Amino acid sequence: MANAPSERMVEHALTLIVQSEIAPPPAADQARATLGEWLGKSPRHAAAAHEAHLRWSMLGGMSGGLREQFQESAMLAGSAVRATGSRQRRKLLLSIAGLLGTGALAGRGAYWYWQQPLHTATYATRNSQMLKVTLADGKALQEGSRLDLAPRSAISVALYRQRRSVSMSEGEVRFAVAADPGRPFEVLTRQARIEVVGTVFTVRDRGGPVTVGVEHGHVRVRVLGRQTQDAPTAPANALDLLPGQVLEIRDGQPQAVRQADAAALSAWREGWLVFENTPLAEALATINAYRTQPIEAADARVAALRLTGRFRANDSAGLLAVLPSILPLKVRPQADGSVQLQAL
């Protein structure tokens, strides 16, 4: 690939990353600034920095004791630097970068071992079906993370030694994450990666925007943006969400963070669907998860109408009965059991 970085570029980025992590503040700050300027030079530089971050993260997950050993060595080297100059620090940085660079590639066996999940599982719900899942990721007597899946949702779970990961392909899921700073929890969606340690939040992806709402705690959302051939590994934009904040990501672009009742995103757990100025097309994607035959908008004008209200999840017939009094449309049942919404 033309944009694939060379191993030398990855090792250079690794050296800067390691220095930014373990060097004293002035040198660490300078390394961060240098790295930021360096990765912005080209897509290859950005790709090299991305790969370097992955390898440095690998070291952080392999063993807490191993990282502490490097940090202790860094402190010792730091005192030696004052006496003998920067030669020992550079040697230390290069040795770590070498471990994660060609050394890590040579030691694929150890890398493979630490990257294998301890547990994997997939969960999916059908129309009108909800599912409660408790993960085996609790510490000591602590209960594991609790996941509530709305109808027509699908996820894959992988629990690793150093992290916990959920890939969400569609649907709505409420996460109550068991706190474990040593094993961060991430949720991967089409348009974002959500990172947490311990919190309660909901993610919705019905094929349109991806919505994230936080009830308790703190999550970091890294918006992936549109992947292009010119910048396949561009750094993700990060946004921090606090309790009562909701974020929508449309076509790879984050909208303004807004204050809202984040718990309303998971009101389906109590049998309710809550919409607030929601485009009808997006509301129907949620409503149809509770029906065997879909409700469809006849054209783009109907799809763009905005719906606000609170409706019973298992009573779409009741919703159809009141919909014409809320929006300027008419309900047309079809022979196959589906329903078409037409403009007046």
Contacts in CASP RR format, 6 or more apart in sequence:
PFRMAT RR
TARGET T0000
AUTHOR 0000-0000-0000
METHOD contacts of the structure
MODEL  1
MANAPSERMVEHALTLIVQSEIAPPPAADQARATLGEWLGKSPRHAAAAH
EAHLRWSMLGGMSGGLREQFQESAMLAGSAVRATGSRQRRKLLLSIAGLL
GTGALAGRGAYWYWQQPLHTATYATRNSQMLKVTLADGKALQEGSRLDLA
PRSAISVALYRQRRSVSMSEGEVRFAVAADPGRPFEVLTRQARIEVVGTV
FTVRDRGGPVTVGVEHGHVRVRVLGRQTQDAPTAPANALDLLPGQVLEIR
DGQPQAVRQADAAALSAWREGWLVFENTPLAEALATINAYRTQPIEAADA
RVAALRLTGRFRANDSAGLLAVLPSILPLKVRPQADGSVQLQAL
3 43 0 8 1.000
3 44 0 8 1.000
3 47 0 8 1.000
3 229 0 8 1.000
3 230 0 8 1.000
3 232 0 8 1.000
4 44 0 8 1.000
4 47 0 8 1.000
5 44 0 8 1.000
5 45 0 8 1.000
5 47 0 8 1.000
5 48 0 8 1.000
5 51 0 8 1.000
6 44 0 8 1.000
6 48 0 8 1.000
7 101 0 8 1.000
7 102 0 8 1.000
9 44 0 8 1.000
9 45 0 8 1.000
9 48 0 8 1.000
10 48 0 8 1.000
10 51 0 8 1.000
10 52 0 8 1.000
10 55 0 8 1.000
10 101 0 8 1.000
11 52 0 8 1.000
11 97 0 8 1.000
11 98 0 8 1.000
11 101 0 8 1.000
11 102 0 8 1.000
12 38 0 8 1.000
12 48 0 8 1.000
13 35 0 8 1.000
13 38 0 8 1.000
13 39 0 8 1.000
13 45 0 8 1.000
13 48 0 8 1.000
13 49 0 8 1.000
13 51 0 8 1.000
13 52 0 8 1.000
13 53 0 8 1.000
14 52 0 8 1.000
14 55 0 8 1.000
14 56 0 8 1.000
14 96 0 8 1.000
14 97 0 8 1.000
14 98 0 8 1.000
14 100 0 8 1.000
14 101 0 8 1.000
15 93 0 8 1.000
15 94 0 8 1.000
15 97 0 8 1.000
16 31 0 8 1.000
16 32 0 8 1.000
16 34 0 8 1.000
16 35 0 8 1.000
16 38 0 8 1.000
16 52 0 8 1.000
17 31 0 8 1.000
17 35 0 8 1.000
17 49 0 8 1.000
17 52 0 8 1.000
17 53 0 8 1.000
17 56 0 8 1.000
18 56 0 8 1.000
18 93 0 8 1.000
18 96 0 8 1.000
18 97 0 8 1.000
19 27 0 8 1.000
19 28 0 8 1.000
19 31 0 8 1.000
19 93 0 8 1.000
20 28 0 8 1.000
20 29 0 8 1.000
20 31 0 8 1.000
20 32 0 8 1.000
20 35 0 8 1.000
21 28 0 8 1.000
21 56 0 8 1.000
22 28 0 8 1.000
22 70 0 8 1.000
22 71 0 8 1.000
22 74 0 8 1.000
23 31 0 8 1.000
23 74 0 8 1.000
23 89 0 8 1.000
24 78 0 8 1.000
35 49 0 8 1.000
36 49 0 8 1.000
38 45 0 8 1.000
38 49 0 8 1.000
39 45 0 8 1.000
39 46 0 8 1.000
39 48 0 8 1.000
39 49 0 8 1.000
39 235 0 8 1.000
40 46 0 8 1.000
43 230 0 8 1.000
43 231 0 8 1.000
43 232 0 8 1.000
43 233 0 8 1.000
43 234 0 8 1.000
46 231 0 8 1.000
46 233 0 8 1.000
46 234 0 8 1.000
46 235 0 8 1.000
47 232 0 8 1.000
47 233 0 8 1.000
49 235 0 8 1.000
50 233 0 8 1.000
50 235 0 8 1.000
51 233 0 8 1.000
52 100 0 8 1.000
55 100 0 8 1.000
55 101 0 8 1.000
55 104 0 8 1.000
56 100 0 8 1.000
58 100 0 8 1.000
58 104 0 8 1.000
58 111 0 8 1.000
58 114 0 8 1.000
58 115 0 8 1.000
59 66 0 8 1.000
59 67 0 8 1.000
59 70 0 8 1.000
59 96 0 8 1.000
59 99 0 8 1.000
59 100 0 8 1.000
60 66 0 8 1.000
60 67 0 8 1.000
60 162 0 8 1.000
61 67 0 8 1.000
61 114 0 8 1.000
61 161 0 8 1.000
61 162 0 8 1.000
61 163 0 8 1.000
62 110 0 8 1.000
62 114 0 8 1.000
62 162 0 8 1.000
70 96 0 8 1.000
73 92 0 8 1.000
74 89 0 8 1.000
74 92 0 8 1.000
77 88 0 8 1.000
77 89 0 8 1.000
77 91 0 8 1.000
77 92 0 8 1.000
78 88 0 8 1.000
78 89 0 8 1.000
80 88 0 8 1.000
80 89 0 8 1.000
81 88 0 8 1.000
81 89 0 8 1.000
98 104 0 8 1.000
104 111 0 8 1.000
114 161 0 8 1.000
114 162 0 8 1.000
115 160 0 8 1.000
116 160 0 8 1.000
117 158 0 8 1.000
117 159 0 8 1.000
117 160 0 8 1.000
118 159 0 8 1.000
118 160 0 8 1.000
118 161 0 8 1.000
119 136 0 8 1.000
119 157 0 8 1.000
119 158 0 8 1.000
119 159 0 8 1.000
120 156 0 8 1.000
120 157 0 8 1.000
120 158 0 8 1.000
120 159 0 8 1.000
121 156 0 8 1.000
121 157 0 8 1.000
122 154 0 8 1.000
122 155 0 8 1.000
122 156 0 8 1.000
122 157 0 8 1.000
123 131 0 8 1.000
123 133 0 8 1.000
123 147 0 8 1.000
123 149 0 8 1.000
123 153 0 8 1.000
123 154 0 8 1.000
123 155 0 8 1.000
123 157 0 8 1.000
124 149 0 8 1.000
124 153 0 8 1.000
124 154 0 8 1.000
124 155 0 8 1.000
125 131 0 8 1.000
125 149 0 8 1.000
125 150 0 8 1.000
125 151 0 8 1.000
125 152 0 8 1.000
125 153 0 8 1.000
125 154 0 8 1.000
126 151 0 8 1.000
126 152 0 8 1.000
127 151 0 8 1.000
127 152 0 8 1.000
127 288 0 8 1.000
127 289 0 8 1.000
127 290 0 8 1.000
127 291 0 8 1.000
127 292 0 8 1.000
128 151 0 8 1.000
128 289 0 8 1.000
128 290 0 8 1.000
128 291 0 8 1.000
128 314 0 8 1.000
129 151 0 8 1.000
130 148 0 8 1.000
130 149 0 8 1.000
130 150 0 8 1.000
130 151 0 8 1.000
130 268 0 8 1.000
130 269 0 8 1.000
131 148 0 8 1.000
131 149 0 8 1.000
131 153 0 8 1.000
132 146 0 8 1.000
132 147 0 8 1.000
132 148 0 8 1.000
132 149 0 8 1.000
133 146 0 8 1.000
133 147 0 8 1.000
133 148 0 8 1.000
133 149 0 8 1.000
133 157 0 8 1.000
134 143 0 8 1.000
134 144 0 8 1.000
134 145 0 8 1.000
134 146 0 8 1.000
134 147 0 8 1.000
135 144 0 8 1.000
135 145 0 8 1.000
135 146 0 8 1.000
135 147 0 8 1.000
135 157 0 8 1.000
135 159 0 8 1.000
135 164 0 8 1.000
135 178 0 8 1.000
136 144 0 8 1.000
136 159 0 8 1.000
137 144 0 8 1.000
137 145 0 8 1.000
137 159 0 8 1.000
137 164 0 8 1.000
137 178 0 8 1.000
137 180 0 8 1.000
137 183 0 8 1.000
137 185 0 8 1.000
138 144 0 8 1.000
138 145 0 8 1.000
138 178 0 8 1.000
138 180 0 8 1.000
139 178 0 8 1.000
139 180 0 8 1.000
142 178 0 8 1.000
142 179 0 8 1.000
143 178 0 8 1.000
144 178 0 8 1.000
145 164 0 8 1.000
145 175 0 8 1.000
145 176 0 8 1.000
145 177 0 8 1.000
145 178 0 8 1.000
145 185 0 8 1.000
146 175 0 8 1.000
146 176 0 8 1.000
147 155 0 8 1.000
147 166 0 8 1.000
147 173 0 8 1.000
147 174 0 8 1.000
147 175 0 8 1.000
147 176 0 8 1.000
148 173 0 8 1.000
148 174 0 8 1.000
148 266 0 8 1.000
148 269 0 8 1.000
149 155 0 8 1.000
149 171 0 8 1.000
149 172 0 8 1.000
149 173 0 8 1.000
150 171 0 8 1.000
150 172 0 8 1.000
150 173 0 8 1.000
150 266 0 8 1.000
150 268 0 8 1.000
150 289 0 8 1.000
151 268 0 8 1.000
151 289 0 8 1.000
151 290 0 8 1.000
152 170 0 8 1.000
152 171 0 8 1.000
152 288 0 8 1.000
152 289 0 8 1.000
153 168 0 8 1.000
153 170 0 8 1.000
153 171 0 8 1.000
153 172 0 8 1.000
153 173 0 8 1.000
153 289 0 8 1.000
154 168 0 8 1.000
154 169 0 8 1.000
154 170 0 8 1.000
154 171 0 8 1.000
155 166 0 8 1.000
155 167 0 8 1.000
155 168 0 8 1.000
155 169 0 8 1.000
155 173 0 8 1.000
156 166 0 8 1.000
156 167 0 8 1.000
156 169 0 8 1.000
157 164 0 8 1.000
157 165 0 8 1.000
157 166 0 8 1.000
158 164 0 8 1.000
158 165 0 8 1.000
158 166 0 8 1.000
158 167 0 8 1.000
159 165 0 8 1.000
160 183 0 8 1.000
161 183 0 8 1.000
162 182 0 8 1.000
162 183 0 8 1.000
163 183 0 8 1.000
163 184 0 8 1.000
163 185 0 8 1.000
163 186 0 8 1.000
164 180 0 8 1.000
164 183 0 8 1.000
164 184 0 8 1.000
164 185 0 8 1.000
164 186 0 8 1.000
165 185 0 8 1.000
165 186 0 8 1.000
165 187 0 8 1.000
165 188 0 8 1.000
166 173 0 8 1.000
166 175 0 8 1.000
166 185 0 8 1.000
166 186 0 8 1.000
166 187 0 8 1.000
166 188 0 8 1.000
167 187 0 8 1.000
167 188 0 8 1.000
168 187 0 8 1.000
168 188 0 8 1.000
168 189 0 8 1.000
168 203 0 8 1.000
168 205 0 8 1.000
170 205 0 8 1.000
170 206 0 8 1.000
170 207 0 8 1.000
171 204 0 8 1.000
171 205 0 8 1.000
171 206 0 8 1.000
171 289 0 8 1.000
172 202 0 8 1.000
172 203 0 8 1.000
172 204 0 8 1.000
172 205 0 8 1.000
172 206 0 8 1.000
172 265 0 8 1.000
172 266 0 8 1.000
172 268 0 8 1.000
172 286 0 8 1.000
173 187 0 8 1.000
173 202 0 8 1.000
173 203 0 8 1.000
174 200 0 8 1.000
174 201 0 8 1.000
174 202 0 8 1.000
174 265 0 8 1.000
174 266 0 8 1.000
174 269 0 8 1.000
175 185 0 8 1.000
175 187 0 8 1.000
175 196 0 8 1.000
175 199 0 8 1.000
175 200 0 8 1.000
175 201 0 8 1.000
175 202 0 8 1.000
175 203 0 8 1.000
176 200 0 8 1.000
177 185 0 8 1.000
177 196 0 8 1.000
177 197 0 8 1.000
177 198 0 8 1.000
177 199 0 8 1.000
177 200 0 8 1.000
178 198 0 8 1.000
179 197 0 8 1.000
179 198 0 8 1.000
180 197 0 8 1.000
180 198 0 8 1.000
181 197 0 8 1.000
184 195 0 8 1.000
184 196 0 8 1.000
184 197 0 8 1.000
185 195 0 8 1.000
185 196 0 8 1.000
185 197 0 8 1.000
185 198 0 8 1.000
186 193 0 8 1.000
186 194 0 8 1.000
186 195 0 8 1.000
186 196 0 8 1.000
187 193 0 8 1.000
187 194 0 8 1.000
187 196 0 8 1.000
187 203 0 8 1.000
189 203 0 8 1.000
189 205 0 8 1.000
189 210 0 8 1.000
190 205 0 8 1.000
190 207 0 8 1.000
190 210 0 8 1.000
191 205 0 8 1.000
191 209 0 8 1.000
191 210 0 8 1.000
191 223 0 8 1.000
191 224 0 8 1.000
191 225 0 8 1.000
191 249 0 8 1.000
191 252 0 8 1.000
192 210 0 8 1.000
192 212 0 8 1.000
192 221 0 8 1.000
192 222 0 8 1.000
192 223 0 8 1.000
192 224 0 8 1.000
192 236 0 8 1.000
192 249 0 8 1.000
193 221 0 8 1.000
193 222 0 8 1.000
193 224 0 8 1.000
193 236 0 8 1.000
194 201 0 8 1.000
194 203 0 8 1.000
194 212 0 8 1.000
194 219 0 8 1.000
194 220 0 8 1.000
194 221 0 8 1.000
194 222 0 8 1.000
195 219 0 8 1.000
195 220 0 8 1.000
195 221 0 8 1.000
195 222 0 8 1.000
196 217 0 8 1.000
196 218 0 8 1.000
196 219 0 8 1.000
196 220 0 8 1.000
198 217 0 8 1.000
199 214 0 8 1.000
199 215 0 8 1.000
199 216 0 8 1.000
199 217 0 8 1.000
199 218 0 8 1.000
199 219 0 8 1.000
200 214 0 8 1.000
200 215 0 8 1.000
200 216 0 8 1.000
200 217 0 8 1.000
201 212 0 8 1.000
201 213 0 8 1.000
201 214 0 8 1.000
201 215 0 8 1.000
201 217 0 8 1.000
201 219 0 8 1.000
201 241 0 8 1.000
201 262 0 8 1.000
202 211 0 8 1.000
202 212 0 8 1.000
202 213 0 8 1.000
202 215 0 8 1.000
202 262 0 8 1.000
202 265 0 8 1.000
202 266 0 8 1.000
203 210 0 8 1.000
203 211 0 8 1.000
203 212 0 8 1.000
203 213 0 8 1.000
204 210 0 8 1.000
204 211 0 8 1.000
204 212 0 8 1.000
204 265 0 8 1.000
204 286 0 8 1.000
205 211 0 8 1.000
206 282 0 8 1.000
206 285 0 8 1.000
206 286 0 8 1.000
206 289 0 8 1.000
207 285 0 8 1.000
208 250 0 8 1.000
208 282 0 8 1.000
208 285 0 8 1.000
209 248 0 8 1.000
209 249 0 8 1.000
209 250 0 8 1.000
209 255 0 8 1.000
209 282 0 8 1.000
210 248 0 8 1.000
210 249 0 8 1.000
211 246 0 8 1.000
211 247 0 8 1.000
211 248 0 8 1.000
211 249 0 8 1.000
211 265 0 8 1.000
212 219 0 8 1.000
212 221 0 8 1.000
212 241 0 8 1.000
212 246 0 8 1.000
212 247 0 8 1.000
212 249 0 8 1.000
213 241 0 8 1.000
213 244 0 8 1.000
213 245 0 8 1.000
213 246 0 8 1.000
213 247 0 8 1.000
213 260 0 8 1.000
213 262 0 8 1.000
213 265 0 8 1.000
214 241 0 8 1.000
214 242 0 8 1.000
214 243 0 8 1.000
214 244 0 8 1.000
214 245 0 8 1.000
214 246 0 8 1.000
214 262 0 8 1.000
215 243 0 8 1.000
215 244 0 8 1.000
215 262 0 8 1.000
215 263 0 8 1.000
215 266 0 8 1.000
216 243 0 8 1.000
217 242 0 8 1.000
217 243 0 8 1.000
218 240 0 8 1.000
218 241 0 8 1.000
218 242 0 8 1.000
219 240 0 8 1.000
219 241 0 8 1.000
220 238 0 8 1.000
220 239 0 8 1.000
220 240 0 8 1.000
220 241 0 8 1.000
221 238 0 8 1.000
221 239 0 8 1.000
221 240 0 8 1.000
221 241 0 8 1.000
221 247 0 8 1.000
221 249 0 8 1.000
221 254 0 8 1.000
222 236 0 8 1.000
222 237 0 8 1.000
222 238 0 8 1.000
222 239 0 8 1.000
223 236 0 8 1.000
223 237 0 8 1.000
223 238 0 8 1.000
223 239 0 8 1.000
223 249 0 8 1.000
223 252 0 8 1.000
223 253 0 8 1.000
223 254 0 8 1.000
224 236 0 8 1.000
224 252 0 8 1.000
225 234 0 8 1.000
225 236 0 8 1.000
225 237 0 8 1.000
225 252 0 8 1.000
225 253 0 8 1.000
226 251 0 8 1.000
226 252 0 8 1.000
227 234 0 8 1.000
237 254 0 8 1.000
239 247 0 8 1.000
239 254 0 8 1.000
239 257 0 8 1.000
241 247 0 8 1.000
241 257 0 8 1.000
243 262 0 8 1.000
244 259 0 8 1.000
244 260 0 8 1.000
244 261 0 8 1.000
244 262 0 8 1.000
245 257 0 8 1.000
245 258 0 8 1.000
245 259 0 8 1.000
245 260 0 8 1.000
245 262 0 8 1.000
246 257 0 8 1.000
246 258 0 8 1.000
246 259 0 8 1.000
246 260 0 8 1.000
246 262 0 8 1.000
246 265 0 8 1.000
247 254 0 8 1.000
247 255 0 8 1.000
247 257 0 8 1.000
247 258 0 8 1.000
248 254 0 8 1.000
248 255 0 8 1.000
249 255 0 8 1.000
260 276 0 8 1.000
261 274 0 8 1.000
264 274 0 8 1.000
264 276 0 8 1.000
265 274 0 8 1.000
267 273 0 8 1.000
267 274 0 8 1.000
267 310 0 8 1.000
268 313 0 8 1.000
271 312 0 8 1.000
271 313 0 8 1.000
271 314 0 8 1.000
272 310 0 8 1.000
272 311 0 8 1.000
272 312 0 8 1.000
272 313 0 8 1.000
273 283 0 8 1.000
273 286 0 8 1.000
273 287 0 8 1.000
273 290 0 8 1.000
273 310 0 8 1.000
273 311 0 8 1.000
273 312 0 8 1.000
273 313 0 8 1.000
274 309 0 8 1.000
274 310 0 8 1.000
275 283 0 8 1.000
275 286 0 8 1.000
275 307 0 8 1.000
275 308 0 8 1.000
275 309 0 8 1.000
275 310 0 8 1.000
275 311 0 8 1.000
276 308 0 8 1.000
276 309 0 8 1.000
277 306 0 8 1.000
277 307 0 8 1.000
277 308 0 8 1.000
278 306 0 8 1.000
278 307 0 8 1.000
278 308 0 8 1.000
279 303 0 8 1.000
279 304 0 8 1.000
279 305 0 8 1.000
279 306 0 8 1.000
279 307 0 8 1.000
280 297 0 8 1.000
280 302 0 8 1.000
280 303 0 8 1.000
280 304 0 8 1.000
280 305 0 8 1.000
280 306 0 8 1.000
280 307 0 8 1.000
280 327 0 8 1.000
280 341 0 8 1.000
281 297 0 8 1.000
281 303 0 8 1.000
281 304 0 8 1.000
283 307 0 8 1.000
284 294 0 8 1.000
284 295 0 8 1.000
284 296 0 8 1.000
284 297 0 8 1.000
287 295 0 8 1.000
287 311 0 8 1.000
287 316 0 8 1.000
287 319 0 8 1.000
288 294 0 8 1.000
288 295 0 8 1.000
290 313 0 8 1.000
290 314 0 8 1.000
290 316 0 8 1.000
291 316 0 8 1.000
293 336 0 8 1.000
293 337 0 8 1.000
293 338 0 8 1.000
293 339 0 8 1.000
294 338 0 8 1.000
294 339 0 8 1.000
295 316 0 8 1.000
295 320 0 8 1.000
295 338 0 8 1.000
295 339 0 8 1.000
295 340 0 8 1.000
295 341 0 8 1.000
296 338 0 8 1.000
296 339 0 8 1.000
296 340 0 8 1.000
296 341 0 8 1.000
297 303 0 8 1.000
297 340 0 8 1.000
297 341 0 8 1.000
298 332 0 8 1.000
298 340 0 8 1.000
298 341 0 8 1.000
298 342 0 8 1.000
298 343 0 8 1.000
299 342 0 8 1.000
299 343 0 8 1.000
301 343 0 8 1.000
302 329 0 8 1.000
302 341 0 8 1.000
302 342 0 8 1.000
302 343 0 8 1.000
305 327 0 8 1.000
305 328 0 8 1.000
305 329 0 8 1.000
307 326 0 8 1.000
307 327 0 8 1.000
309 326 0 8 1.000
311 318 0 8 1.000
311 319 0 8 1.000
312 318 0 8 1.000
312 319 0 8 1.000
320 331 0 8 1.000
320 339 0 8 1.000
323 329 0 8 1.000
323 331 0 8 1.000
323 341 0 8 1.000
324 330 0 8 1.000
324 331 0 8 1.000
328 343 0 8 1.000
328 344 0 8 1.000
329 341 0 8 1.000
329 342 0 8 1.000
329 343 0 8 1.000
329 344 0 8 1.000
330 341 0 8 1.000
330 342 0 8 1.000
330 343 0 8 1.000
330 344 0 8 1.000
331 339 0 8 1.000
331 340 0 8 1.000
331 341 0 8 1.000
332 339 0 8 1.000
332 340 0 8 1.000
332 341 0 8 1.000
332 342 0 8 1.000
333 339 0 8 1.000
333 340 0 8 1.000
334 340 0 8 1.000
END
